[in-house]
Amino acid sequence: MRRCLRFFVAIVALGFSVVGAEAQTPSSGLGLRISKIFGFDLAGRIQGAFRLTASGHDDLERVRFVIDGDTLGEVTAPPFSLSFDTTSYALGRHVLAAIGTTSSGRSLESPPVTVEFVSSDSAFGSMMQIIGPVLVIALGVSVLTIVVPLIGGGRVAHRPGEYGIAGGAVCPKCDLPFSRHFIAPSFLGYRLERCPHCGKWSLAARAKAQDLVAAEASLQAQADATPAPPNGEDSMRRMIDESRFEE
Ligand SMILES: [Zn+2]
């Protein structure tokens, strides 16, 4: 789920990245680009780590980046980039700009870019408003893929208490339940069966439901009482294996 979330966040972030956070490069001036390093960026509302890059003039010698008129930092070599984090500043509207100086001493100023620094909670809220419905659908689909086979698909695995069409029997020798074989020799409703638990042969009648339930309980009790395989678990598994042939 967490991977899903990250995936959707990445999609949304890609889709809306740099929206409204880029100034046009004027014909004879300085361009300022704001790119996201990490965080939230939607329609001029930003939160996280960002990079300012000034460009548009080959003759640049240094660039001073400003926020609300105050110096954010100065860069004296290309690429004229500066990283900053919105959490270092007050929430709300800020005006970013770049002021460059060429080698001939000419001063160039980028058009100002107004952005709104938002809190991470607010950024998360905005993000969820967009991807929330998508997440809900994705969550619903993954829940359905788990639940539907359980309720609709029917027999995912053999459950104790289910026996083949020949029904279950309770061994008269050891009182444990097993599935009767469909192909076993039968006499007037009795089938010649070999008990998978004690190995003894008997003519097994189709057991009543409540007798099977009682026998299952004692089989389960036996399985619980013996941690190591020989009796309980093993015979239960054998019973399950045998019942498969009848379906
Ligand atoms: Zn038996």
Residues whose N, C-alpha, C, O or C-beta is under 5 A from the ligand:
A	BS01	ZN	C171 K173 C174 C195 H197 C198 G199
